[in-house]
Amino acid sequence: MKKTILLFLSLLTLRVSLSAAVTQPEGPDSVYVGMYVNRVYDVSLRDNRFSADFYLWFRWKNKDLDPVKSFEVVGGEKTFQSEPYRSKNGDVNYAFSRVTAVLTQHWDVSAFPFDDHVLTVQIEDGENETGTLVYVLDAGNLGKSPEIKIPGWALDKFYFGVVPYTYATNYGDPSLPAENQSIFSRFYCSVRVVRAGIGYFVKLLFGMFIAAVISFLAFFIKPTDLDPRFGLGVGGIFAAVASQYVITSSLPDTNIMTIADQLHMATFIFVFLSIAESTISLWLFNSGREQRSRILDHFCRYAVPIAYLIVCLMITLFR
């Protein structure tokens, strides 16, 4: 009798276990995703964007999914997607497509023109949350073209990864709680770009430095020669303004003071000092204190350029 009861309990336990195994919900489908980057181009600081051209592929098993059709480019838009090439190997589905996209990029230009940036392409399934679909990095097949070049920039190493991303909203659906969260699997490809050498810095700000040097030449002219003495300073101001206008037109609208802005402000101040010194020197000369006028000019023709150079070095090196 005791053995019969034990056997009955064992069969009952086994039945409950099997029932639980049958009703237990399955986990999300794993979709392997990979990318090969062909080009990164149209990098525009002014327009807060860049473009990318890449091959994108997926491998998955669930026949009800179609990740090559349901993926979205996060923070941008697809401008072209080729008709996917598809194949099947056993129960594994494969799809491959070429994509071009324009991505929005918010640049940190505080260090301009010594700035560097991280360009990121992000892919996300637009239909399935992580409870249904999760991306898995196809780590062995990722890559980028060795011919990728961006004029004016040097490319660092490319990084690929998969992360979850949470949208803390119920999208206005009254059937969902107000604190609803949607989690999607997100694939990303990032590359850091840096300014290539100091050539861009010199070319960009050469006019500004020339404007300052021209204004400093006024210290070598007699204060009574009004046209050249004051004309050099005024010309330096206009040249510096033109240089700043050119630089500002290439940057996004921002209230950040870039290094270039700080250098231009320093240039404006020192050009103004040269005009102010010319005014004081002329006043001393006309007041009969010609010796003091000459001493002031002699002191400023060395002190002002040296001070300007020191200030520019401090702005540039201690950024």
PADREN-464225 format. One record per residue (C-alpha): residue number from 0; chain; x, y, z. Coordinates in steps of 0.25 Angstrom, whole numbers, plus 5000, padded with zeros to 4 digits. Layout:
N
<site num="NUM" chaine="A" x="X" y="Y" z="Z"/>
...
END
This chain:
319
<site num="0" chaine="A" x="5000" y="5000" z="5000"/>
<site num="1" chaine="A" x="5011" y="5010" z="5004"/>
<site num="2" chaine="A" x="5019" y="5007" z="4991"/>
<site num="3" chaine="A" x="5006" y="5009" z="4983"/>
<site num="4" chaine="A" x="5004" y="5023" z="4989"/>
<site num="5" chaine="A" x="5018" y="5027" z="4987"/>
<site num="6" chaine="A" x="5017" y="5022" z="4972"/>
<site num="7" chaine="A" x="5004" y="5031" z="4971"/>
<site num="8" chaine="A" x="5011" y="5043" z="4977"/>
<site num="9" chaine="A" x="5023" y="5041" z="4968"/>
<site num="10" chaine="A" x="5014" y="5040" z="4955"/>
<site num="11" chaine="A" x="5006" y="5053" z="4960"/>
<site num="12" chaine="A" x="5019" y="5061" z="4962"/>
<site num="13" chaine="A" x="5024" y="5057" z="4948"/>
<site num="14" chaine="A" x="5011" y="5061" z="4942"/>
<site num="15" chaine="A" x="5011" y="5074" z="4949"/>
<site num="16" chaine="A" x="5026" y="5076" z="4944"/>
<site num="17" chaine="A" x="5023" y="5073" z="4930"/>
<site num="18" chaine="A" x="5011" y="5082" z="4930"/>
<site num="19" chaine="A" x="5019" y="5093" z="4935"/>
<site num="20" chaine="A" x="5029" y="5091" z="4924"/>
<site num="21" chaine="A" x="5019" y="5091" z="4914"/>
<site num="22" chaine="A" x="5012" y="5104" z="4918"/>
<site num="23" chaine="A" x="5025" y="5111" z="4922"/>
<site num="24" chaine="A" x="5027" y="5123" z="4912"/>
<site num="25" chaine="A" x="5038" y="5122" z="4902"/>
<site num="26" chaine="A" x="5049" y="5133" z="4903"/>
<site num="27" chaine="A" x="5051" y="5144" z="4892"/>
<site num="28" chaine="A" x="5057" y="5140" z="4878"/>
<site num="29" chaine="A" x="5071" y="5143" z="4876"/>
<site num="30" chaine="A" x="5075" y="5150" z="4863"/>
<site num="31" chaine="A" x="5089" y="5151" z="4859"/>
<site num="32" chaine="A" x="5092" y="5164" z="4853"/>
<site num="33" chaine="A" x="5105" y="5169" z="4846"/>
<site num="34" chaine="A" x="5110" y="5181" z="4838"/>
<site num="35" chaine="A" x="5121" y="5185" z="4828"/>
<site num="36" chaine="A" x="5123" y="5200" z="4827"/>
<site num="37" chaine="A" x="5126" y="5204" z="4812"/>
<site num="38" chaine="A" x="5127" y="5219" z="4814"/>
<site num="39" chaine="A" x="5125" y="5230" z="4824"/>
<site num="40" chaine="A" x="5123" y="5244" z="4817"/>
<site num="41" chaine="A" x="5116" y="5257" z="4817"/>
<site num="42" chaine="A" x="5121" y="5260" z="4831"/>
<site num="43" chaine="A" x="5115" y="5274" z="4833"/>
<site num="44" chaine="A" x="5117" y="5281" z="4846"/>
<site num="45" chaine="A" x="5108" y="5293" z="4842"/>
<site num="46" chaine="A" x="5096" y="5284" z="4838"/>
<site num="47" chaine="A" x="5097" y="5274" z="4850"/>
<site num="48" chaine="A" x="5098" y="5262" z="4841"/>
<site num="49" chaine="A" x="5106" y="5251" z="4834"/>
<site num="50" chaine="A" x="5104" y="5240" z="4824"/>
<site num="51" chaine="A" x="5107" y="5225" z="4824"/>
<site num="52" chaine="A" x="5107" y="5214" z="4814"/>
<site num="53" chaine="A" x="5108" y="5200" z="4819"/>
<site num="54" chaine="A" x="5104" y="5185" z="4817"/>
<site num="55" chaine="A" x="5094" y="5180" z="4828"/>
<site num="56" chaine="A" x="5091" y="5165" z="4830"/>
<site num="57" chaine="A" x="5082" y="5157" z="4839"/>
<site num="58" chaine="A" x="5081" y="5142" z="4843"/>
<site num="59" chaine="A" x="5070" y="5136" z="4851"/>
<site num="60" chaine="A" x="5061" y="5124" z="4852"/>
<site num="61" chaine="A" x="5046" y="5129" z="4855"/>
<site num="62" chaine="A" x="5039" y="5129" z="4841"/>
<site num="63" chaine="A" x="5029" y="5139" z="4847"/>
<site num="64" chaine="A" x="5040" y="5150" z="4848"/>
<site num="65" chaine="A" x="5046" y="5158" z="4837"/>
<site num="66" chaine="A" x="5057" y="5167" z="4843"/>
<site num="67" chaine="A" x="5062" y="5172" z="4830"/>
<site num="68" chaine="A" x="5049" y="5179" z="4827"/>
<site num="69" chaine="A" x="5045" y="5183" z="4842"/>
<site num="70" chaine="A" x="5059" y="5190" z="4846"/>
<site num="71" chaine="A" x="5060" y="5205" z="4847"/>
<site num="72" chaine="A" x="5071" y="5215" z="4847"/>
<site num="73" chaine="A" x="5071" y="5222" z="4860"/>
<site num="74" chaine="A" x="5073" y="5237" z="4860"/>
<site num="75" chaine="A" x="5073" y="5237" z="4845"/>
<site num="76" chaine="A" x="5066" y="5232" z="4832"/>
<site num="77" chaine="A" x="5069" y="5222" z="4822"/>
<site num="78" chaine="A" x="5071" y="5229" z="4808"/>
<site num="79" chaine="A" x="5073" y="5215" z="4801"/>
<site num="80" chaine="A" x="5071" y="5201" z="4804"/>
<site num="81" chaine="A" x="5074" y="5190" z="4793"/>
<site num="82" chaine="A" x="5064" y="5178" z="4791"/>
<site num="83" chaine="A" x="5069" y="5168" z="4802"/>
<site num="84" chaine="A" x="5076" y="5156" z="4797"/>
<site num="85" chaine="A" x="5070" y="5144" z="4805"/>
<site num="86" chaine="A" x="5075" y="5129" z="4807"/>
<site num="87" chaine="A" x="5072" y="5118" z="4817"/>
<site num="88" chaine="A" x="5081" y="5108" z="4822"/>
<site num="89" chaine="A" x="5073" y="5097" z="4830"/>
<site num="90" chaine="A" x="5064" y="5105" z="4840"/>
<site num="91" chaine="A" x="5073" y="5117" z="4839"/>
<site num="92" chaine="A" x="5068" y="5129" z="4831"/>
<site num="93" chaine="A" x="5078" y="5139" z="4825"/>
<site num="94" chaine="A" x="5076" y="5153" z="4819"/>
<site num="95" chaine="A" x="5086" y="5163" z="4814"/>
<site num="96" chaine="A" x="5083" y="5177" z="4809"/>
<site num="97" chaine="A" x="5091" y="5190" z="4806"/>
<site num="98" chaine="A" x="5087" y="5203" z="4813"/>
<site num="99" chaine="A" x="5090" y="5217" z="4812"/>
<site num="100" chaine="A" x="5085" y="5226" z="4823"/>
<site num="101" chaine="A" x="5086" y="5241" z="4828"/>
<site num="102" chaine="A" x="5089" y="5242" z="4843"/>
<site num="103" chaine="A" x="5086" y="5254" z="4852"/>
<site num="104" chaine="A" x="5099" y="5257" z="4860"/>
<site num="105" chaine="A" x="5099" y="5267" z="4872"/>
<site num="106" chaine="A" x="5114" y="5272" z="4872"/>
<site num="107" chaine="A" x="5122" y="5277" z="4884"/>
<site num="108" chaine="A" x="5130" y="5288" z="4877"/>
<site num="109" chaine="A" x="5135" y="5294" z="4890"/>
<site num="110" chaine="A" x="5149" y="5290" z="4886"/>
<site num="111" chaine="A" x="5148" y="5294" z="4871"/>
<site num="112" chaine="A" x="5157" y="5294" z="4863"/>
<site num="113" chaine="A" x="5164" y="5283" z="4872"/>
<site num="114" chaine="A" x="5151" y="5276" z="4873"/>
<site num="115" chaine="A" x="5148" y="5261" z="4872"/>
<site num="116" chaine="A" x="5135" y="5253" z="4871"/>
<site num="117" chaine="A" x="5129" y="5240" z="4871"/>
<site num="118" chaine="A" x="5120" y="5236" z="4859"/>
<site num="119" chaine="A" x="5110" y="5226" z="4862"/>
<site num="120" chaine="A" x="5100" y="5218" z="4854"/>
<site num="121" chaine="A" x="5089" y="5211" z="4862"/>
<site num="122" chaine="A" x="5079" y="5200" z="4857"/>
<site num="123" chaine="A" x="5067" y="5196" z="4865"/>
<site num="124" chaine="A" x="5055" y="5187" z="4862"/>
<site num="125" chaine="A" x="5043" y="5195" z="4860"/>
<site num="126" chaine="A" x="5033" y="5185" z="4863"/>
<site num="127" chaine="A" x="5038" y="5175" z="4874"/>
<site num="128" chaine="A" x="5042" y="5178" z="4888"/>
<site num="129" chaine="A" x="5053" y="5170" z="4895"/>
<site num="130" chaine="A" x="5042" y="5160" z="4900"/>
<site num="131" chaine="A" x="5040" y="5156" z="4886"/>
<site num="132" chaine="A" x="5054" y="5159" z="4879"/>
<site num="133" chaine="A" x="5068" y="5162" z="4884"/>
<site num="134" chaine="A" x="5080" y="5165" z="4875"/>
<site num="135" chaine="A" x="5092" y="5157" z="4876"/>
<site num="136" chaine="A" x="5105" y="5162" z="4871"/>
<site num="137" chaine="A" x="5111" y="5154" z="4859"/>
<site num="138" chaine="A" x="5125" y="5157" z="4865"/>
<site num="139" chaine="A" x="5133" y="5149" z="4855"/>
<site num="140" chaine="A" x="5128" y="5156" z="4842"/>
<site num="141" chaine="A" x="5128" y="5171" z="4846"/>
<site num="142" chaine="A" x="5137" y="5180" z="4838"/>
<site num="143" chaine="A" x="5139" y="5193" z="4830"/>
<site num="144" chaine="A" x="5145" y="5197" z="4817"/>
<site num="145" chaine="A" x="5160" y="5200" z="4818"/>
<site num="146" chaine="A" x="5157" y="5211" z="4807"/>
<site num="147" chaine="A" x="5148" y="5220" z="4817"/>
<site num="148" chaine="A" x="5154" y="5234" z="4817"/>
<site num="149" chaine="A" x="5147" y="5247" z="4822"/>
<site num="150" chaine="A" x="5155" y="5259" z="4817"/>
<site num="151" chaine="A" x="5161" y="5267" z="4829"/>
<site num="152" chaine="A" x="5159" y="5256" z="4839"/>
<site num="153" chaine="A" x="5166" y="5243" z="4844"/>
<site num="154" chaine="A" x="5158" y="5231" z="4847"/>
<site num="155" chaine="A" x="5161" y="5223" z="4860"/>
<site num="156" chaine="A" x="5156" y="5209" z="4862"/>
<site num="157" chaine="A" x="5142" y="5204" z="4859"/>
<site num="158" chaine="A" x="5133" y="5199" z="4871"/>
<site num="159" chaine="A" x="5121" y="5190" z="4870"/>
<site num="160" chaine="A" x="5112" y="5186" z="4880"/>
<site num="161" chaine="A" x="5097" y="5182" z="4885"/>
<site num="162" chaine="A" x="5090" y="5189" z="4896"/>
<site num="163" chaine="A" x="5076" y="5190" z="4902"/>
<site num="164" chaine="A" x="5069" y="5203" z="4900"/>
<site num="165" chaine="A" x="5057" y="5207" z="4909"/>
<site num="166" chaine="A" x="5045" y="5216" z="4905"/>
<site num="167" chaine="A" x="5039" y="5221" z="4917"/>
<site num="168" chaine="A" x="5025" y="5223" z="4911"/>
<site num="169" chaine="A" x="5011" y="5217" z="4909"/>
<site num="170" chaine="A" x="5010" y="5224" z="4895"/>
<site num="171" chaine="A" x="4997" y="5230" z="4900"/>
<site num="172" chaine="A" x="4990" y="5216" z="4900"/>
<site num="173" chaine="A" x="4980" y="5216" z="4911"/>
<site num="174" chaine="A" x="4981" y="5201" z="4912"/>
<site num="175" chaine="A" x="4995" y="5202" z="4917"/>
<site num="176" chaine="A" x="4999" y="5207" z="4931"/>
<site num="177" chaine="A" x="5005" y="5222" z="4931"/>
<site num="178" chaine="A" x="5018" y="5216" z="4936"/>
<site num="179" chaine="A" x="5019" y="5207" z="4925"/>
<site num="180" chaine="A" x="5033" y="5204" z="4919"/>
<site num="181" chaine="A" x="5037" y="5198" z="4905"/>
<site num="182" chaine="A" x="5050" y="5192" z="4904"/>
<site num="183" chaine="A" x="5056" y="5189" z="4890"/>
<site num="184" chaine="A" x="5069" y="5183" z="4886"/>
<site num="185" chaine="A" x="5079" y="5193" z="4879"/>
<site num="186" chaine="A" x="5091" y="5190" z="4870"/>
<site num="187" chaine="A" x="5101" y="5201" z="4869"/>
<site num="188" chaine="A" x="5114" y="5204" z="4861"/>
<site num="189" chaine="A" x="5123" y="5215" z="4865"/>
<site num="190" chaine="A" x="5136" y="5222" z="4861"/>
<site num="191" chaine="A" x="5144" y="5233" z="4867"/>
<site num="192" chaine="A" x="5149" y="5244" z="4857"/>
<site num="193" chaine="A" x="5160" y="5254" z="4861"/>
<site num="194" chaine="A" x="5166" y="5266" z="4853"/>
<site num="195" chaine="A" x="5177" y="5261" z="4845"/>
<site num="196" chaine="A" x="5189" y="5270" z="4849"/>
<site num="197" chaine="A" x="5190" y="5285" z="4851"/>
<site num="198" chaine="A" x="5189" y="5289" z="4836"/>
<site num="199" chaine="A" x="5174" y="5291" z="4838"/>
<site num="200" chaine="A" x="5176" y="5300" z="4850"/>
<site num="201" chaine="A" x="5187" y="5308" z="4843"/>
<site num="202" chaine="A" x="5178" y="5310" z="4830"/>
<site num="203" chaine="A" x="5166" y="5313" z="4838"/>
<site num="204" chaine="A" x="5172" y="5324" z="4847"/>
<site num="205" chaine="A" x="5183" y="5329" z="4838"/>
<site num="206" chaine="A" x="5175" y="5342" z="4834"/>
<site num="207" chaine="A" x="5172" y="5345" z="4849"/>
<site num="208" chaine="A" x="5187" y="5344" z="4853"/>
<site num="209" chaine="A" x="5191" y="5353" z="4841"/>
<site num="210" chaine="A" x="5180" y="5363" z="4845"/>
<site num="211" chaine="A" x="5187" y="5364" z="4859"/>
<site num="212" chaine="A" x="5201" y="5365" z="4853"/>
<site num="213" chaine="A" x="5196" y="5376" z="4844"/>
<site num="214" chaine="A" x="5190" y="5384" z="4855"/>
<site num="215" chaine="A" x="5203" y="5383" z="4863"/>
<site num="216" chaine="A" x="5211" y="5389" z="4852"/>
<site num="217" chaine="A" x="5205" y="5403" z="4856"/>
<site num="218" chaine="A" x="5215" y="5403" z="4868"/>
<site num="219" chaine="A" x="5226" y="5406" z="4857"/>
<site num="220" chaine="A" x="5219" y="5418" z="4851"/>
<site num="221" chaine="A" x="5220" y="5432" z="4856"/>
<site num="222" chaine="A" x="5207" y="5436" z="4864"/>
<site num="223" chaine="A" x="5205" y="5448" z="4855"/>
<site num="224" chaine="A" x="5204" y="5440" z="4843"/>
<site num="225" chaine="A" x="5189" y="5438" z="4845"/>
<site num="226" chaine="A" x="5184" y="5430" z="4833"/>
<site num="227" chaine="A" x="5194" y="5419" z="4834"/>
<site num="228" chaine="A" x="5195" y="5419" z="4849"/>
<site num="229" chaine="A" x="5180" y="5417" z="4851"/>
<site num="230" chaine="A" x="5177" y="5411" z="4838"/>
<site num="231" chaine="A" x="5185" y="5398" z="4841"/>
<site num="232" chaine="A" x="5177" y="5396" z="4854"/>
<site num="233" chaine="A" x="5164" y="5398" z="4847"/>
<site num="234" chaine="A" x="5168" y="5389" z="4836"/>
<site num="235" chaine="A" x="5172" y="5378" z="4846"/>
<site num="236" chaine="A" x="5158" y="5379" z="4853"/>
<site num="237" chaine="A" x="5151" y="5377" z="4840"/>
<site num="238" chaine="A" x="5160" y="5365" z="4836"/>
<site num="239" chaine="A" x="5157" y="5359" z="4849"/>
<site num="240" chaine="A" x="5142" y="5360" z="4848"/>
<site num="241" chaine="A" x="5143" y="5354" z="4834"/>
<site num="242" chaine="A" x="5151" y="5342" z="4839"/>
<site num="243" chaine="A" x="5141" y="5340" z="4851"/>
<site num="244" chaine="A" x="5129" y="5341" z="4841"/>
<site num="245" chaine="A" x="5135" y="5330" z="4832"/>
<site num="246" chaine="A" x="5137" y="5321" z="4844"/>
<site num="247" chaine="A" x="5124" y="5323" z="4850"/>
<site num="248" chaine="A" x="5117" y="5320" z="4837"/>
<site num="249" chaine="A" x="5123" y="5306" z="4837"/>
<site num="250" chaine="A" x="5118" y="5303" z="4851"/>
<site num="251" chaine="A" x="5104" y="5299" z="4857"/>
<site num="252" chaine="A" x="5097" y="5310" z="4864"/>
<site num="253" chaine="A" x="5101" y="5309" z="4879"/>
<site num="254" chaine="A" x="5104" y="5317" z="4891"/>
<site num="255" chaine="A" x="5117" y="5310" z="4894"/>
<site num="256" chaine="A" x="5130" y="5318" z="4893"/>
<site num="257" chaine="A" x="5139" y="5310" z="4884"/>
<site num="258" chaine="A" x="5154" y="5311" z="4885"/>
<site num="259" chaine="A" x="5153" y="5319" z="4872"/>
<site num="260" chaine="A" x="5143" y="5328" z="4878"/>
<site num="261" chaine="A" x="5153" y="5331" z="4890"/>
<site num="262" chaine="A" x="5164" y="5333" z="4880"/>
<site num="263" chaine="A" x="5156" y="5343" z="4872"/>
<site num="264" chaine="A" x="5152" y="5350" z="4885"/>
<site num="265" chaine="A" x="5166" y="5351" z="4889"/>
<site num="266" chaine="A" x="5170" y="5357" z="4876"/>
<site num="267" chaine="A" x="5159" y="5367" z="4876"/>
<site num="268" chaine="A" x="5164" y="5372" z="4890"/>
<site num="269" chaine="A" x="5178" y="5373" z="4886"/>
<site num="270" chaine="A" x="5175" y="5380" z="4873"/>
<site num="271" chaine="A" x="5166" y="5390" z="4881"/>
<site num="272" chaine="A" x="5178" y="5392" z="4890"/>
<site num="273" chaine="A" x="5187" y="5396" z="4878"/>
<site num="274" chaine="A" x="5177" y="5406" z="4874"/>
<site num="275" chaine="A" x="5176" y="5411" z="4888"/>
<site num="276" chaine="A" x="5191" y="5412" z="4890"/>
<site num="277" chaine="A" x="5192" y="5420" z="4877"/>
<site num="278" chaine="A" x="5181" y="5430" z="4882"/>
<site num="279" chaine="A" x="5189" y="5431" z="4895"/>
<site num="280" chaine="A" x="5202" y="5433" z="4888"/>
<site num="281" chaine="A" x="5197" y="5444" z="4879"/>
<site num="282" chaine="A" x="5191" y="5451" z="4891"/>
<site num="283" chaine="A" x="5205" y="5451" z="4898"/>
<site num="284" chaine="A" x="5212" y="5455" z="4885"/>
<site num="285" chaine="A" x="5202" y="5467" z="4883"/>
<site num="286" chaine="A" x="5204" y="5471" z="4898"/>
<site num="287" chaine="A" x="5218" y="5473" z="4896"/>
<site num="288" chaine="A" x="5222" y="5460" z="4903"/>
<site num="289" chaine="A" x="5229" y="5454" z="4891"/>
<site num="290" chaine="A" x="5239" y="5446" z="4899"/>
<site num="291" chaine="A" x="5228" y="5439" z="4906"/>
<site num="292" chaine="A" x="5221" y="5436" z="4893"/>
<site num="293" chaine="A" x="5233" y="5429" z="4888"/>
<site num="294" chaine="A" x="5235" y="5421" z="4900"/>
<site num="295" chaine="A" x="5221" y="5416" z="4900"/>
<site num="296" chaine="A" x="5222" y="5412" z="4886"/>
<site num="297" chaine="A" x="5235" y="5405" z="4888"/>
<site num="298" chaine="A" x="5230" y="5398" z="4900"/>
<site num="299" chaine="A" x="5217" y="5394" z="4893"/>
<site num="300" chaine="A" x="5223" y="5389" z="4880"/>
<site num="301" chaine="A" x="5230" y="5377" z="4888"/>
<site num="302" chaine="A" x="5221" y="5376" z="4900"/>
<site num="303" chaine="A" x="5207" y="5375" z="4893"/>
<site num="304" chaine="A" x="5211" y="5364" z="4882"/>
<site num="305" chaine="A" x="5218" y="5356" z="4893"/>
<site num="306" chaine="A" x="5205" y="5357" z="4902"/>
<site num="307" chaine="A" x="5196" y="5353" z="4890"/>
<site num="308" chaine="A" x="5205" y="5341" z="4887"/>
<site num="309" chaine="A" x="5204" y="5337" z="4902"/>
<site num="310" chaine="A" x="5189" y="5338" z="4903"/>
<site num="311" chaine="A" x="5187" y="5330" z="4890"/>
<site num="312" chaine="A" x="5196" y="5319" z="4895"/>
<site num="313" chaine="A" x="5189" y="5319" z="4908"/>
<site num="314" chaine="A" x="5175" y="5318" z="4901"/>
<site num="315" chaine="A" x="5181" y="5307" z="4892"/>
<site num="316" chaine="A" x="5189" y="5298" z="4901"/>
<site num="317" chaine="A" x="5180" y="5299" z="4913"/>
<site num="318" chaine="A" x="5167" y="5296" z="4906"/>
END
